[in-house]
């Protein structure tokens, strides 16, 4: 009796594990069928990390954040898609695409640092809600210890979780949270 696709995949995984994982790196069809992507989206002015208000955001750059995210994704079995845009529409399109990718089973979810759009963008709120994507809201600083206008988030009501105030280490925490959320789904 022929094996189902899922049974064949299980057999290949078991064989790779028994072979000491050496075959896993070269078997791209196996690797791609198991490994999901984590999308890390960064909004306006995050390209200025390291230069903009280092007392608030730290001295690390966006490249440092990407390196940290790459390590965190590797630790949790995710591929990384890391992006930054100062344009709301580009972020909205990325969220729409992410919803489709998650529905197709290729995306674990999104970590979104929307920057100032957190406090102003009904459009991002609607994109997240409409796409149905699993999303973790992230802030480098503790927005609740800052100016009053930063205390309200249009993202929080449609996010699965919020991480704030841990500096750039919050990105790794958010990716770990995303891994936890995908395990319980």
C-alpha positions as CSV (number, residue, x, y, z in Angstrom):
1,X,0.0,0.0,0.0
2,X,1.5,3.4,-1.0
3,X,2.3,5.9,1.7
4,X,0.4,9.2,2.0
5,X,2.3,12.4,1.4
6,X,2.3,13.1,5.2
7,X,3.6,9.6,6.0
8,X,6.4,10.0,3.4
9,X,7.3,13.3,5.0
10,X,7.4,11.8,8.4
11,X,9.6,9.0,7.2
12,X,12.0,11.5,5.6
13,X,12.2,13.5,8.9
14,X,12.9,10.4,10.9
15,X,15.6,9.3,8.5
16,X,17.2,12.7,8.6
17,X,17.1,12.7,12.4
18,X,18.6,9.2,12.6
19,X,21.3,10.3,10.1
20,X,22.4,12.9,12.6
21,X,20.7,15.7,10.8
22,X,23.4,15.8,8.1
23,X,20.9,15.2,5.4
24,X,18.5,17.9,6.5
25,X,20.6,20.8,5.3
26,X,20.9,19.4,1.8
27,X,17.3,18.3,1.5
28,X,15.7,21.6,0.5
29,X,12.3,20.1,-0.1
30,X,12.1,18.7,3.4
31,X,13.5,21.9,4.9
32,X,11.1,24.2,3.1
33,X,8.1,22.0,3.9
34,X,8.8,22.2,7.7
35,X,10.3,25.6,8.2
36,X,7.9,28.6,8.3
37,X,8.9,32.2,8.0
38,X,8.6,34.9,10.7
39,X,8.0,38.4,9.2
40,X,9.5,41.2,11.2
41,X,8.1,44.5,10.0
42,X,9.5,47.9,11.1
43,X,7.7,51.1,10.5
44,X,8.7,54.8,10.2
45,X,12.0,56.1,11.5
46,X,13.3,52.7,12.6
47,X,15.9,53.0,9.9
48,X,17.4,55.7,12.2
49,X,18.1,53.3,15.1
50,X,21.5,54.1,16.6
51,X,21.2,57.7,15.7
52,X,17.8,58.8,16.8
53,X,17.4,59.4,20.6
54,X,19.9,56.8,21.8
55,X,18.8,57.4,25.4
56,X,15.4,56.1,24.5
57,X,16.1,53.5,21.7
58,X,19.7,52.5,22.4
59,X,22.8,52.7,20.2
60,X,22.1,49.5,18.2
61,X,21.3,49.9,14.5
62,X,18.5,48.3,12.5
63,X,21.2,46.0,11.1
64,X,21.9,44.9,14.7
65,X,18.2,44.2,15.2
66,X,18.1,42.1,12.0
67,X,21.1,40.1,13.2
68,X,19.4,39.5,16.5
69,X,16.2,38.4,14.8
70,X,18.1,36.1,12.5
71,X,19.6,34.3,15.6
72,X,16.2,34.2,17.3
73,X,14.5,32.8,14.2
74,X,17.2,30.1,13.8
75,X,16.7,29.1,17.5
76,X,13.0,28.6,16.9
77,X,13.2,27.0,13.5
78,X,12.0,30.0,11.5
79,X,13.3,31.6,8.4
80,X,13.4,35.4,8.7
81,X,11.8,38.0,6.4
82,X,13.0,41.4,7.8
83,X,11.7,44.7,6.4
84,X,11.5,48.4,7.2
85,X,9.4,51.1,5.5
86,X,8.6,54.7,6.3
87,X,5.4,54.3,4.2
88,X,2.1,53.1,5.7
89,X,0.8,51.6,2.4
90,X,3.9,49.4,2.0
91,X,3.4,48.1,5.6
92,X,-0.3,47.5,4.8
93,X,0.6,45.5,1.7
94,X,3.1,43.5,3.6
95,X,0.4,42.6,6.2
96,X,-2.0,41.6,3.4
97,X,0.6,39.4,1.9
98,X,1.4,38.0,5.3
99,X,-2.2,37.0,5.9
100,X,-2.2,35.1,2.6
101,X,1.1,33.4,3.4
102,X,-0.1,32.4,6.9
103,X,-3.3,30.9,5.4
104,X,-1.1,29.0,2.9
105,X,0.9,27.6,5.8
106,X,4.2,29.3,4.9
107,X,4.3,32.0,7.5
108,X,4.3,31.6,11.3
109,X,3.2,35.2,11.9
110,X,4.3,38.8,12.1
111,X,6.3,40.9,14.6
112,X,5.4,44.5,14.0
113,X,7.1,47.6,15.3
114,X,4.8,50.1,13.7
115,X,6.7,53.1,15.3
116,X,4.5,56.1,15.4
117,X,1.8,54.5,13.2
118,X,0.9,52.5,16.3
119,X,-0.8,55.6,17.7
120,X,-2.3,56.9,14.5
121,X,-3.1,54.2,12.0
122,X,-6.6,52.8,11.8
123,X,-5.6,51.5,8.3
124,X,-2.9,49.2,9.9
125,X,-5.5,48.1,12.5
126,X,-7.9,47.2,9.7
127,X,-5.3,45.4,7.6
128,X,-4.3,43.2,10.5
129,X,-7.9,42.5,11.4
130,X,-8.9,41.9,7.8
131,X,-6.0,39.6,6.9
132,X,-6.4,37.5,10.0
133,X,-2.6,37.3,10.4
134,X,-1.1,36.3,13.8
135,X,0.7,39.4,14.9
136,X,2.8,40.5,17.9
137,X,3.0,44.3,18.5
138,X,6.5,45.4,19.5
139,X,8.0,48.5,21.0
140,X,11.7,49.1,21.9
141,X,10.8,51.6,24.6
142,X,8.1,51.4,27.3
143,X,5.5,53.6,25.4
144,X,3.4,53.8,28.6
145,X,6.3,55.6,30.4
146,X,6.5,58.2,27.7
147,X,4.3,61.0,26.3
148,X,0.6,60.6,26.7
149,X,-0.1,60.4,23.0
150,X,2.0,57.2,22.9
151,X,-0.2,55.5,25.4
152,X,-2.9,54.6,22.9
153,X,-2.4,51.8,20.3
154,X,-4.6,51.1,17.3
155,X,-2.6,47.8,16.9
156,X,-3.1,46.3,20.4
157,X,-6.8,45.3,19.9
158,X,-5.9,43.2,16.9
159,X,-2.5,41.8,18.1
160,X,-2.1,38.4,19.8
161,X,0.4,40.0,22.3
162,X,2.4,43.1,23.0
163,X,6.1,43.3,23.9
164,X,7.4,46.7,25.1
165,X,10.3,48.2,27.0
166,X,12.9,45.5,26.6
167,X,15.1,47.4,24.1
168,X,16.0,45.5,21.0
169,X,16.0,42.3,23.0
170,X,12.2,42.6,22.7
171,X,12.5,41.4,19.1
172,X,13.9,38.0,20.3
173,X,11.2,37.8,23.0
174,X,8.5,38.5,20.4
175,X,9.9,35.8,18.1
176,X,9.9,33.4,21.0
177,X,6.3,34.3,21.7
178,X,5.5,33.7,18.0
179,X,7.0,30.3,18.3
180,X,4.9,29.6,21.4
181,X,1.8,30.8,19.6
182,X,2.4,28.6,16.6
183,X,2.9,25.5,18.8
184,X,-0.5,25.9,20.4
185,X,-2.3,26.4,17.1
